Amino acid sequence: SYVLTQPPSVSVAPGQTARITCGGNNIGSKSVHWYQQKPGQAPVLVVYDDSDRPSGIPERFSGSNSGNTATLTISRVEAGDEADYYCQVWDSSSDHSYVFGTGTKVTVL
Amino acid sequence: QMQLVQSGPEVKKPGTSVKVSCKASGFTFTSSAMQWVRQARGQRLEWIGWIVVGSGNTNYAQKFQERVTITRDMSTSTAYMELSSLRSEDTAVYYCAATPVVPAAISVWGQGTLVTVSS
């Protein structure tokens, strides 16, 4: 089955840029979605189809995807961005299933 | 606005079944697909399966193929997820979610239902 690997944690100071990677075999050929999840809450979609933002999501959230790595970038990080972030793809090759990444905890220093 | 409201927490014995409901409002239920995702404490999100509401077609993750049934009631705009042969590892928060097509990014989520499996 398809595997998505994320760093367990990323720490960033307020106002700086956080980059969260999502590694997968030839992930550049797939559409990647990103979710933000705060403690005790349901996930919130922040980026879909590699780099598009749903309405209501700040422009500070952006995404890219190429080769074996997709990246979620959070610019001008704020305290409210502290959360877990998950990448997701649709694996149409073998299992025909959604696959979620291992998750990254973003800590704002 | 689009909303999904799930049933309340459940405590089940190992070997039994649980059925979680998810009532939709604020969008055209019959033109959507209803997804189910679970998350054990401190773990990643895990996709369980979906049902295309209009056709009733389902697609389940291989891991749950033998134990899960997802259904819908179009008259009440409600989706259901039933998981059988429960074991302690099934203790998790179960989320329903809605997408306009499949596959697609998930932009509408329910509030989650905690299912605890304990003897």
Interface residues (C-beta under 8 A of the other chain):
Chain A: S1 S31 H33 Y35 Q37 A42 P43 V44 L45 Y48 D49 P54 Y86 Q88 W90 S92 D95 H96 S97 Y98 V99 F100 G101 T102 G103
Chain B: Q35 V37 R44 L45 E46 W47 N59 A61 Q62 Y95 P103 A104 A105 I106 S107 W109 G110 Q111 G112
